[in-house]
Amino acid sequence: MKVTSDLNWNPVLADPTGQRQAKPRTLGKTMVMDKGLGLNAFEDLLSTSGEHLDMIKLGFGTSPLYPQNLLKKKIDMARSSGICIYPGGTFLEVAIAQNAVSSFFDMIIMLGFTGLEVSDGTIEVERRLRNELILRGLEEGLQVVTEYGKKGWGSSIELDELIETITIDAQFGAELITIEARESGMGVGIFDKEGNCKDEELQKVLSGIPNQHLLLWEAPLKNQQVHLMQLLGPNIHLGNISTHDIISLEALRRGLRSDTLSFGTRKE
């Protein structure tokens, strides 16, 4: 049998589910938290995983800690790969606390960031100000993602408040609303102290919102990713994924791992 150099994987092998969208995707987005990658590591990340990566969050308030020329290179590389890149919501909370919101926006626009995360994980942000920040981001041409949930250990979801927040954020133009789980995935939001999902709370949230695909679930642990996909399908939005786990997560989404092999034989 002659094998030619332009032979490609049979589609049923590359994606047994037959469901994965090409970029730019509207379903099944993957967000990664970058906690300090150097330029070479960042380039490696994009070259190996860029096709499976939709959003990069520069974690916490790390953005001003990079040499500015290096930071701009990272942003430019992400943009060239069709990846939304934005500072962590905690950094905007710092700007609010320091009365430096206008300066914050001036810098992120100048540097070329393409997204904005609006959160209240550490400080209290009034509803009026949250609305203003969403609208400001949209006016600046940014992709706006919001976040619900406090970052403290043992913090839980207030279901009525969460449903109201999702509804209003979406009405004001937020593309996705992130459900907080931090980078640990334990003892926060929908996950208990062992990192197990609180399914009853999750179902109550879903029953109260118009569209489950408004939500970006922070799920840094493999068992959480598998569980959420088994409940909600492989095309849910997942965030706070380790830079080392992007391709393994994509394999889970496509039914290319034993945990999700059944995805290739059923419809979402």
TORVEX-896253 format. One record per residue: x, y, z of N, C-alpha, C in turn; residue in one letter. Coordinates in steps of 0.1 Angstrom, whole numbers, plus 5000, padded with zeros to 4 digits. Each point is the difference from the previous one (the first is absolute). Layout:
! residues N
XYZXYZXYZa/...
This chain:
! residues 268
500849885000499250125000500950125000m/499750094991500850134999499450105009k/500850065009499650105009500550144995v/499150094998500550134995500250105012t/500850104997500450095011498850105004s/499050014992498950095003498849925006d/500249885004499049925006499650065014l/498750015003499550065012499349895008n/499850035013499349915009498549994995w/499549885000498649984997499250085011n/499050074995499250095010499549925012p/499649874998499549935011501049965010v/501350014996501149985010500450135006l/500050114993500450135005499050065010a/498749974997498950045009498949904999d/500049905008498949905000498750065003p/499950115007498750065003499450064988t/500850054991499550084988499450135004g/500350055012499350125005500950125001q/501349985001500950125003500050104989r/499750135004500150114990501450044998q/500350054988501350064997499950155006a/501250065002500150135005499650104989k/499350115003499550045013498849935004p/500049945012499049915005498950095008r/498849955000499050055008499749915012t/500449874998499749895010501349945004l/500149955012501249925004501350085001g/499950135005501250085001500949955012k/501350014998500949975010500850125004t/500050035013500850115006501149955008m/501250064998501249965008500450125008v/500549975012500650105009501550004998m/500650114996501450014999500550075012d/500849935008500550065013501450054999k/500550014988501450064999500949934990g/499449954989500849934990500950104993l/501349964997500950084993499649994985g/500750084992499650024986500249874992l/501149925003500249884993498949895003n/499750005013499049905005498650044994a/499850134999498750054995499949964985f/501150024993500049974985499849854999e/500749925008499849855000498549975002d/499450065010498649985003499150024988l/500250114993499250044988500349904989l/501249964998500349924988499549865002s/500049955012499549865003498550005002t/499450105007498649995004499150114996s/500550094991499350124996498649974994g/499949894993498849974993498949955010e/500449975012499149955010499850105011h/500550124998500050105011499350124995l/499050055008499250124996500350125008d/500449995012500150115009501249985010m/500850115002501149995009499850125010i/500049965013499950105011501350015006k/500650125001501250025008499650015014l/500349905008499449985013500250125010g/499050025008500150095011500450144995f/500950075007500550134995501449994995g/500349894992501449984995500450094989t/499050064993500350074987501150115002s/500050085011501050115000501449955005p/500149875003501249945005501049964989l/499549994987500849964989500750124995y/501249994994500650114992498950034989p/499850134998498950044992500149954985q/501250004995500249964986499749854999n/500449925010499749865000498549975001l/499350085009498649985001499350034987l/500450114993499350034987500349904990k/501249935000500249894991499149895002k/499849965013499049895003498650044995k/499650125003498750044995499949994985i/501050054993500050004985500049854995d/500749925007500049854995498749945002m/499350035011498749945003499050054990a/500050134997499150064990500249934986r/501349984996500349944987499549865000s/499849935011499549875000498549995002s/499450125000498550005001499649975014g/500850045010499749965014499750135008i/498950015007499750115008500950005013c/500650125002500950005012499650125009i/500049985013499550105009500749995014y/500050115007500650005014498949935009p/500549945011499249945010499150105006g/498749965004499150095006500550075012g/500949935008500550065012500750134997t/500750014989500750124996499050124998f/498949974994499050114999499550045014l/499849905009499650035014501050095007e/501349974997501150095006499850144994v/499750014987499850134994498850085007a/498949925003498950065006500450055014i/500749915008500350045013501050125001a/500850014989501050115000499550124992q/498750004996499450114993500850034987n/500449894993500850024988499449924988a/498750004999499449924990500350064986v/500050134999500250064986501549974996s/500950015009501449964997500149864996s/499349915007499949864996499649984986f/498950064996499549994986501050054990f/500650125003500950064991501249904997d/500549945010501149914999499649874992m/498949945004499749874993499650024985i/499550124997499750034986501350034993i/500950085006501350034993500849874998m/499949905009500849884999499449914990l/498750014997499449924990499249885005g/499750005014499249895005498650004992f/499549884998498749994993498849965008t/500349985013498949965009500050085013g/498949995008499950065013499349905009l/500549985012499249925010499650105011e/498750005003499450085010499649905012v/500650025011499749915011499950075013s/499549935011499950055013500449905010d/501149924996500449895008500650035014g/500650135001500650045012499350125007t/499650094991499450125005498550004996i/499250095007498650024996500050104988e/499349964990499850094988498550034999v/499550125001498650034999499549964986e/498749964999499449974987500250114990r/499850125004500150114991501450014994r/501049995008501450004995500349884991l/499549895004500249884992499450024986r/498850054999499450034987500950104992n/500550115007500850104993501349944995e/500649905007501249944996499849914988l/498949935000499749924988499850084988i/499250115001499850094989501350074995l/500850045010501350064996500849914992r/500149875004500849904993499449984985g/498750004999499449984987500350124991l/499950125006500350124992501450014995e/500949945008501449994996500349894990e/499049924996500249894991500549885006g/499949985013500549885007498949895001l/500449885000499249895003499849995015q/498850025005499850015015499649875006v/500749955010499749895008499850045014v/499049965007499850035014500249885008t/500150025013500249895009499150015012e/499549895005499250005012500749915010y/500150055013500449915010501250065008g/500049985013501150055008501149895000k/501350055002501149925000500449935013k/499450045011500449945012499649865002g/500849925008499849865002498649985007w/499249914995498749975005498950094995g/500350094991499050094995499149924991s/498750035001499049924993499250094990s/499249944993499150074990498750045006i/499650134999498750045004499249994987e/499149904999499449964987499250114994l/499250075008499150104994500950124995d/501050035008500950114996500849974988e/500449874999500849964988499150014988l/498849955000499150004989499750144996i/499750095009499850144997501250064993e/501249975006501250064994500349954986t/499849874997500149954987499150074990i/498750015004499050064992500350154996t/500450085011500350144997501350024993i/501049925003501350014993499849984985d/499249894997499849974986499250114993a/499050055007499250114994500950124997q/501050035008500950114998501149974989f/500049884996500949964989501249925003g/500149945012501149915003499849874992a/501149964994499949884991499949875008e/500850005011500049885009500050055015l/499449925008500150025015500749885006i/501150035006500949905006499549965014t/499949875003499749955013501349975008i/500350085010501350005007500349865006e/501349964998500549885007501550015003a/500550124997501550025003500849904992r/501350015002500949904994500149875007e/499549995012500049885008498849914996s/498850064998498849924998499449935012g/500450055012499649935012499450105010m/498949975006499450095010499550134995g/499750014988499550134994498949974990v/499050095001498949994989499349875000g/499949934989499249884998500849885005i/501350025005500849885004500250005015f/499849885006500249995014501549995003d/500449985013501450015004500849894994k/499449894995500749894994500150034984e/499350104996500050034985498949934993g/499149945007498849944994498950104997n/499349984989499050094995498749995008c/499450115004498850005007498950004989k/499649884996499149994989498650075002d/499549995012498750065002500050154998e/501150065005500150154998500250034985e/500849924993500250024986498749994992l/499249905003498749994993499150115003q/500050055012499150125003500450124992k/501350024999500550114992499549994986v/500249884994499749984986498550024997l/499249965010498550014999499550155000s/500950095005499650145002500550094989g/500849954991500650094990499549964986i/500050104990499549974987500849904991p/501350005003500949924991501349965008n/500249875000501249955008501350044994q/500050044987501250044993500450145003h/499350075009500550135005501149985011l/500149875005500949985011501349944996l/501150055006501349954999500449945014l/500149875000500249935013501549995003w/500550065010501449985004500149865006e/500849924994500149865004501549954998a/500950035009501449974997500449865001p/499149915007500449865002499349914990l/500749904996499549914990498749945003k/499849955013498849945004498850094999n/500250135002499050114999499650014985q/501050014992499850014985499149894995q/500449885004499349884995498650005005v/499850035013498750005006499150104993h/500550124999499150114993499749964986l/500949954993499749964986499049884999m/500149915009499149895001498650055003q/499950105008498750065004499450094989l/500950084994499550114991500549994986l/500849904997500549984986501450064998g/500749954990501450044997500150154996p/498950064996500250144995499750115010n/500249975013499950105010501350084999i/499950135005501250085001500749975014h/501349984999500849965012501250105001l/500250045013501150095003500949965011g/501150085002501049985009500749864997n/500149974987500749884996501550035001i/500849905005501450015000500650014986s/501050074998500750014987500549864995t/500249915010500449864996498949914997h/498750055002498949904999499150044988d/500450094991499150044989499749884991i/501049944995499849894991499349885006i/500349975013499449895006498550035003s/499750135002498650045001499349994987l/500650044989499449984987499849864996e/500949915005499849864998498749955007a/499850055012498849975008498750054992l/500150124995498850064993499749914988r/501049954993499749924987499849855002r/500049965013499949855002501249934996g/501250065002501349934997500749965013l/499349995011500549945012499049915006r/500549905007499149905005498850055008s/500350125008498950065008498850044992d/500250044987498950064992499949934987t/500449874999500049934987498549994995l/499150005010498649994996499550124992s/500750125002499550124992500049974985f/500949914996500149984985498849914995g/499149965009498949914996498750055003t/500050135005498750065003500050154996r/498850064999499850144997499950075013k/500550134999499950095012498650035003e/
